[in-house]
Amino acid sequence: MTPQGADNVRLVDLDDATYREYRKHLARDYAADKVRAGAWSPAEAENRAAKDVDGLLPEGPATHNHFLYSVRDDAVPAEVGTVWFTLRDLGVGRSVWIYDIIIHENFRRKGYASRTLELVEHKAGELGARSVELHVFGHNHGAQALYEKVGYNVTSITMSKPIHTQDG
């Protein structure tokens, strides 16, 4: 399913003010995902997430080879989501890595995520990339289903099992 006017959905560069607001939510949500995945403790999560984001985007939306967009539907007076990706040149060729894609709650299940991925793939092709890659947390079953539906393949799986010790 794609939005009724899929041709009206477009990516618009994030300006500095929009980026600052996005960055707050990005670091908070990333921290929460890392805690939920068992990778970080709650006490350290927000600081680590902020450090990671700031390390990847030292110049905010002007960081070289990073692309931050607001997802807009010309038929809707509000932003429907955001997407952040980077261009990478690896030994196997140029690729685009999606760091974050978020469709705001009231616009979910309407085809915006699929359309946003199509737009990212189009931009990736313009940039000479041979593939688009991303990471999805194991607890995010909805995102996994979406990515599989639109043609993404699993390339690696990290698994974990908690071990209960005598002292806790």
Order of alpha helices (4+ residues) and beta strands (2+ residues): beta-alpha-alpha-beta-beta-beta-alpha-beta-alpha
